[in-house]
Amino acid sequence: MNINASGWRPERPDTDAAALDGAPATFTGNRALMLEEALIFEIGTTETTGVDIEAAPAVTTRLGGLERHAAIGLAGLAEPEAVRHYTRLSRQNYAIDLGLFPLGSCTMKHNPRLNEKMARLPGFADIHPLQPVDSVQGALAVIHELAEWLVTLTGMKAVAMSPKAGAHGELCGILCIKAALEARGEGHRKVILVPESAHGTNPATAAFAGYSVEDIPATPEGRVDTAALKARLGPDIAGVMITNPNTCGLFERDLKEISDAVHAVGGYVYCDGANFNAIVGRVRPGDLGVDAMHINLHKTFSTPHGGGGPGSGPVVLSAALAPFAPLPFVEKEGDHFVLVEEETAQDHHDQSFGRMTAFHGQMGMFTRALSYILSHGADGLRQVAEDAVLNANYVLRRLEDVLDAPFAGSGPCMHEALFSDDGFPEGFSTLDVAKGLIDEGFHPMTVYFPLVVHGAMLVEPTETESKAALDQFIGALRSVALRAKAGDATLKTAPHFAPRARLDETQAARKPVLAWREPVALAAE
Ligand SMILES: *Cc1c(COP(=O)(O)O)cnc(C)c1O
């Protein structure tokens, strides 16, 4: 164990020897600007507090025996120590503002700073959801205008703006389907069909809403098996959930045929629109028979996501589902915007299934998304899709000679390039490539998803990367892939230049340690 001025230090992983490449170990465990950082409990102590407060005077408690008797157990750090701890940790993050973020199925693109500036205007940033409607007409105008763009771009009838993420939007869409079925007296339809390649949120949403989920297989070329899907249709089907473009990075060409078949048996079509980035301005899901689709504003319309969230997942709805949309929503009456907050028969708003959130959704995201849309214009949005697809195809074609590309023969990809570890020597896998990329200074691509491909590596470069940036990334991935194919043993212990190397991810997921415990055994050493 390593002790230094800031306290207890965990041992670095045993890849150190290789990592240091003959350089001496440092006293601190730091490597120049790459600073080792222990847990806050390890550098602070639970015995002290960071502030001086006089002991509380003796009082008669009115807590009825519920008062605390033990120490609260917070790590005691002075302000500069706490600030430095979090600043050091923040430097260990990879971020879209540091470099290319090739996560597939996630659209991690640049968030233009203009959007931030607009969202921070006090008229948007400093308002409250309970303010009188007359005093927030500008904000309602933003929600309304964004809603019109979303409805127009998707060719749908209406949009529910309040869901706060893609998965929340899925739930909203499925609840609309449920309400529509119940209104028809067909609440007994209990099955939702989901393709094998679906994002995990799709089956989770359907199950959460009380449906039983059945898988639809994929064809060898990576698309939904339309024949198998049609064969399963019947009076127990509530609907299907299909991602288009799908998670293999391919356009589902049969979607219209599928929608017609699902509608013919009385079901509804949910489309997972997380990949709308690849088709915005080129394809209107409404034309393909879609009844509900969420749009991840934080993906397609470039609002921050991940640690920079929150997200926003408006759901566009067909005429069949629009009456069931959740409250509240904004309507324009002459020059005035009103907020419809209650179901009323006289306004024909009596079928809403209820609410998804307390208020109106993510105002900051709406402002950013509208700013992004207006600064691109309709032609610019179309180019977004074209460039996203072009970039992905460039990545695919530049790497298919060193990495297996299972669907490269299915025609051009959409916004994502899919590879696999097929052809790697014994003992080498996708994980080694991901870890090797970390040493090259890149966040790894999505790995082991979609599940339909063994050892999948899914790369989504997005339209905001230049050719130079793509070439740099392609060069790094080529080099790591070639090392894997050559059976380079140093790749098995990568990353060598990251603060932590190979964590036991299974253990971390299955048995997470969520609260710090005094390391009794270690302290006794
Ligand atoms: C991101 C994503 C989702 C979920 O969206 P969140 O905003 O993360 O909840 C669902 N489906 C697909 C295909 C996605 O890529």
The ligand as an SDF file (V2000), in Angstrom:
LIG
                    3D

 15 15  0  0  0  0  0  0  0  0999 V2000
  -30.4060    6.1730  -26.6340 C   0  0  0  0  0  0  0  0  0  0  0  0
  -31.3780    5.1920  -27.1100 C   0  0  0  0  0  0  0  0  0  0  0  0
  -32.5560    4.9400  -26.3850 C   0  0  0  0  0  0  0  0  0  0  0  0
  -32.8450    5.5280  -25.0200 C   0  0  0  0  0  0  0  0  0  0  0  0
  -32.8080    6.9170  -24.9590 O   0  0  0  0  0  0  0  0  0  0  0  0
  -32.4400    7.6720  -23.6090 P   0  0  0  0  0  0  0  0  0  0  0  0
  -32.6070    9.0980  -23.9290 O   0  0  0  0  0  0  0  0  0  0  0  0
  -31.0380    7.2860  -23.2720 O   0  0  0  0  0  0  0  0  0  0  0  0
  -33.4010    7.2090  -22.5520 O   0  0  0  0  0  0  0  0  0  0  0  0
  -33.4680    4.0640  -26.9250 C   0  0  0  0  0  0  0  0  0  0  0  0
  -33.2340    3.4360  -28.0880 N   0  0  0  0  0  0  0  0  0  0  0  0
  -32.1100    3.6390  -28.8130 C   0  0  0  0  0  0  0  0  0  0  0  0
  -31.9150    2.9290  -30.1130 C   0  0  0  0  0  0  0  0  0  0  0  0
  -31.1340    4.5140  -28.3420 C   0  0  0  0  0  0  0  0  0  0  0  0
  -30.0280    4.7110  -29.0300 O   0  0  0  0  0  0  0  0  0  0  0  0
  1  2  1  0
  2  3  1  0
  2 14  2  0
  3  4  1  0
  3 10  2  0
  4  5  1  0
  5  6  1  0
  6  7  2  0
  6  8  1  0
  6  9  1  0
 10 11  1  0
 11 12  2  0
 12 13  1  0
 12 14  1  0
 14 15  1  0
M  END
$$$$
